[in-house]
Amino acid sequence: MDRTVVYYDAADAVLHPTLILEFGELRIVKVSDDDDWYMGSLNDDGSVICWSSYADLHDALRGL
């Protein structure tokens, strides 16, 4: 996996992704120390800023 920097809630927390699913400019992120899935968007610098979390992948995909 590449070393994409992933932030949650306006860069207040840095997430450590184990999986990033790409859907155009949107991203769904799974992190190593959390059961939640996070949704966000790709920034110009290649980082991802996430604004919401979901209890499971099914809910995250429905949120697209």
VMD Tcl script that builds the backbone (N, CA, C; Angstrom):
set m [mol new atoms 192]
animate dup $m
set s [atomselect $m all]
$s set {name element resname resid chain x y z} {
  {N N MET 1 A 0.838 -1.182 0.000}
  {CA C MET 1 A 0.000 0.000 0.000}
  {C C MET 1 A 0.877 1.237 0.000}
  {N N ASP 2 A 0.425 2.254 -0.705}
  {CA C ASP 2 A 1.175 3.500 -0.709}
  {C C ASP 2 A 1.042 4.196 0.646}
  {N N ARG 3 A 1.735 5.274 0.804}
  {CA C ARG 3 A 1.757 5.995 2.083}
  {C C ARG 3 A 0.856 7.214 2.057}
  {N N THR 4 A -0.373 7.042 1.620}
  {CA C THR 4 A -1.333 8.135 1.586}
  {C C THR 4 A -1.616 8.612 3.003}
  {N N VAL 5 A -1.546 9.908 3.217}
  {CA C VAL 5 A -1.883 10.490 4.507}
  {C C VAL 5 A -3.396 10.664 4.555}
  {N N VAL 6 A -4.010 10.154 5.622}
  {CA C VAL 6 A -5.459 10.229 5.761}
  {C C VAL 6 A -5.783 10.953 7.054}
  {N N TYR 7 A -6.607 11.987 6.948}
  {CA C TYR 7 A -7.023 12.786 8.093}
  {C C TYR 7 A -8.505 12.565 8.345}
  {N N TYR 8 A -8.904 12.745 9.584}
  {CA C TYR 8 A -10.322 12.700 9.928}
  {C C TYR 8 A -10.712 13.980 10.636}
  {N N ASP 9 A -11.869 14.499 10.301}
  {CA C ASP 9 A -12.442 15.678 10.948}
  {C C ASP 9 A -11.520 16.889 10.844}
  {N N ALA 10 A -11.310 17.319 9.610}
  {CA C ALA 10 A -10.540 18.543 9.323}
  {C C ALA 10 A -9.118 18.490 9.879}
  {N N ALA 11 A -8.455 17.371 9.699}
  {CA C ALA 11 A -7.045 17.179 10.059}
  {C C ALA 11 A -6.792 17.150 11.563}
  {N N ASP 12 A -7.830 16.950 12.368}
  {CA C ASP 12 A -7.628 16.828 13.810}
  {C C ASP 12 A -7.013 15.492 14.196}
  {N N ALA 13 A -7.216 14.465 13.376}
  {CA C ALA 13 A -6.670 13.135 13.678}
  {C C ALA 13 A -6.100 12.525 12.405}
  {N N VAL 14 A -4.940 11.903 12.524}
  {CA C VAL 14 A -4.333 11.188 11.406}
  {C C VAL 14 A -4.707 9.720 11.555}
  {N N LEU 15 A -5.264 9.148 10.476}
  {CA C LEU 15 A -5.647 7.741 10.467}
  {C C LEU 15 A -4.543 6.922 9.806}
  {N N HIS 16 A -4.458 5.666 10.171}
  {CA C HIS 16 A -3.464 4.760 9.599}
  {C C HIS 16 A -4.197 3.712 8.774}
  {N N PRO 17 A -4.329 3.975 7.460}
  {CA C PRO 17 A -5.158 3.107 6.626}
  {C C PRO 17 A -4.529 1.741 6.349}
  {N N THR 18 A -5.390 0.734 6.304}
  {CA C THR 18 A -4.981 -0.586 5.839}
  {C C THR 18 A -5.567 -0.866 4.464}
  {N N LEU 19 A -6.612 -0.118 4.104}
  {CA C LEU 19 A -7.270 -0.283 2.819}
  {C C LEU 19 A -7.935 1.032 2.435}
  {N N ILE 20 A -7.755 1.431 1.177}
  {CA C ILE 20 A -8.422 2.614 0.647}
  {C C ILE 20 A -9.127 2.209 -0.634}
  {N N LEU 21 A -10.441 2.381 -0.670}
  {CA C LEU 21 A -11.238 2.104 -1.860}
  {C C LEU 21 A -11.509 3.420 -2.565}
  {N N GLU 22 A -11.234 3.484 -3.867}
  {CA C GLU 22 A -11.377 4.713 -4.639}
  {C C GLU 22 A -12.642 4.680 -5.479}
  {N N PHE 23 A -13.410 5.765 -5.411}
  {CA C PHE 23 A -14.619 5.946 -6.206}
  {C C PHE 23 A -14.578 7.360 -6.764}
  {N N GLY 24 A -13.893 7.553 -7.886}
  {CA C GLY 24 A -13.679 8.895 -8.411}
  {C C GLY 24 A -12.836 9.687 -7.425}
  {N N GLU 25 A -13.347 10.811 -6.974}
  {CA C GLU 25 A -12.635 11.631 -5.987}
  {C C GLU 25 A -12.940 11.203 -4.546}
  {N N LEU 26 A -13.949 10.363 -4.360}
  {CA C LEU 26 A -14.312 9.898 -3.020}
  {C C LEU 26 A -13.472 8.689 -2.623}
  {N N ARG 27 A -13.237 8.549 -1.329}
  {CA C ARG 27 A -12.479 7.430 -0.789}
  {C C ARG 27 A -13.224 6.850 0.403}
  {N N ILE 28 A -13.181 5.525 0.512}
  {CA C ILE 28 A -13.630 4.832 1.718}
  {C C ILE 28 A -12.398 4.176 2.306}
  {N N VAL 29 A -12.157 4.443 3.582}
  {CA C VAL 29 A -10.906 4.057 4.226}
  {C C VAL 29 A -11.173 3.131 5.399}
  {N N LYS 30 A -10.412 2.041 5.479}
  {CA C LYS 30 A -10.405 1.134 6.642}
  {C C LYS 30 A -9.085 1.359 7.354}
  {N N VAL 31 A -9.141 1.540 8.655}
  {CA C VAL 31 A -7.923 1.800 9.419}
  {C C VAL 31 A -7.581 0.615 10.309}
  {N N SER 32 A -6.337 0.561 10.743}
  {CA C SER 32 A -5.818 -0.609 11.445}
  {C C SER 32 A -6.359 -0.786 12.856}
  {N N ASP 33 A -6.675 0.266 13.554}
  {CA C ASP 33 A -7.043 0.142 14.966}
  {C C ASP 33 A -8.496 0.507 15.251}
  {N N ASP 34 A -9.374 0.345 14.245}
  {CA C ASP 34 A -10.764 0.766 14.385}
  {C C ASP 34 A -11.641 -0.137 13.530}
  {N N ASP 35 A -12.830 -0.458 14.007}
  {CA C ASP 35 A -13.758 -1.276 13.238}
  {C C ASP 35 A -14.572 -0.453 12.245}
  {N N ASP 36 A -14.552 0.873 12.376}
  {CA C ASP 36 A -15.332 1.738 11.495}
  {C C ASP 36 A -14.668 1.902 10.135}
  {N N TRP 37 A -15.477 2.307 9.165}
  {CA C TRP 37 A -15.033 2.686 7.830}
  {C C TRP 37 A -15.251 4.189 7.700}
  {N N TYR 38 A -14.315 4.885 7.080}
  {CA C TYR 38 A -14.375 6.343 6.969}
  {C C TYR 38 A -14.526 6.755 5.513}
  {N N MET 39 A -15.340 7.798 5.279}
  {CA C MET 39 A -15.511 8.326 3.931}
  {C C MET 39 A -14.905 9.710 3.855}
  {N N GLY 40 A -14.253 9.971 2.725}
  {CA C GLY 40 A -13.656 11.275 2.523}
  {C C GLY 40 A -13.380 11.530 1.065}
  {N N SER 41 A -12.590 12.556 0.804}
  {CA C SER 41 A -12.266 12.919 -0.568}
  {C C SER 41 A -10.769 13.149 -0.711}
  {N N LEU 42 A -10.327 13.030 -1.939}
  {CA C LEU 42 A -8.928 13.210 -2.278}
  {C C LEU 42 A -8.612 14.696 -2.367}
  {N N ASN 43 A -7.527 15.099 -1.725}
  {CA C ASN 43 A -7.054 16.481 -1.801}
  {C C ASN 43 A -6.055 16.628 -2.946}
  {N N ASP 44 A -5.767 17.855 -3.330}
  {CA C ASP 44 A -4.810 18.119 -4.411}
  {C C ASP 44 A -3.422 17.571 -4.120}
  {N N ASP 45 A -3.052 17.501 -2.842}
  {CA C ASP 45 A -1.717 17.009 -2.480}
  {C C ASP 45 A -1.653 15.483 -2.347}
  {N N GLY 46 A -2.751 14.793 -2.651}
  {CA C GLY 46 A -2.775 13.334 -2.584}
  {C C GLY 46 A -3.237 12.784 -1.253}
  {N N SER 47 A -3.422 13.643 -0.265}
  {CA C SER 47 A -3.931 13.189 1.022}
  {C C SER 47 A -5.444 13.013 0.932}
  {N N VAL 48 A -6.009 12.386 1.947}
  {CA C VAL 48 A -7.456 12.173 2.003}
  {C C VAL 48 A -7.971 12.804 3.288}
  {N N ILE 49 A -9.030 13.581 3.180}
  {CA C ILE 49 A -9.683 14.135 4.363}
  {C C ILE 49 A -11.042 13.456 4.501}
  {N N CYS 50 A -11.251 12.791 5.623}
  {CA C CYS 50 A -12.496 12.067 5.863}
  {C C CYS 50 A -13.416 12.905 6.730}
  {N N TRP 51 A -14.695 12.851 6.444}
  {CA C TRP 51 A -15.661 13.656 7.182}
  {C C TRP 51 A -16.736 12.829 7.869}
  {N N SER 52 A -16.807 11.533 7.578}
  {CA C SER 52 A -17.819 10.718 8.243}
  {C C SER 52 A -17.301 9.308 8.460}
  {N N SER 53 A -17.919 8.620 9.410}
  {CA C SER 53 A -17.561 7.231 9.670}
  {C C SER 53 A -18.821 6.381 9.668}
  {N N TYR 54 A -18.630 5.110 9.352}
  {CA C TYR 54 A -19.735 4.155 9.256}
  {C C TYR 54 A -19.355 2.891 10.009}
  {N N ALA 55 A -20.357 2.226 10.565}
  {CA C ALA 55 A -20.113 1.027 11.368}
  {C C ALA 55 A -19.651 -0.156 10.528}
  {N N ASP 56 A -20.036 -0.189 9.249}
  {CA C ASP 56 A -19.606 -1.302 8.409}
  {C C ASP 56 A -19.496 -0.847 6.953}
  {N N LEU 57 A -18.881 -1.688 6.136}
  {CA C LEU 57 A -18.651 -1.348 4.738}
  {C C LEU 57 A -19.966 -1.162 3.987}
  {N N HIS 58 A -20.951 -1.962 4.286}
  {CA C HIS 58 A -22.246 -1.847 3.610}
  {C C HIS 58 A -22.821 -0.439 3.775}
  {N N ASP 59 A -22.815 0.073 4.984}
  {CA C ASP 59 A -23.324 1.427 5.234}
  {C C ASP 59 A -22.476 2.488 4.531}
  {N N ALA 60 A -21.172 2.289 4.528}
  {CA C ALA 60 A -20.282 3.244 3.855}
  {C C ALA 60 A -20.565 3.288 2.360}
  {N N LEU 61 A -20.763 2.116 1.753}
  {CA C LEU 61 A -21.082 2.072 0.331}
  {C C LEU 61 A -22.437 2.702 0.030}
  {N N ARG 62 A -23.388 2.503 0.909}
  {CA C ARG 62 A -24.694 3.155 0.742}
  {C C ARG 62 A -24.568 4.671 0.845}
  {N N GLY 63 A -23.585 5.153 1.618}
  {CA C GLY 63 A -23.358 6.578 1.772}
  {C C GLY 63 A -22.781 7.259 0.547}
  {N N LEU 64 A -22.294 6.455 -0.389}
  {CA C LEU 64 A -21.749 7.048 -1.618}
  {C C LEU 64 A -22.853 7.721 -2.393}
}
mol reanalyze $m
mol bondsrecalc $m
mol representation Tube
mol addrep $m
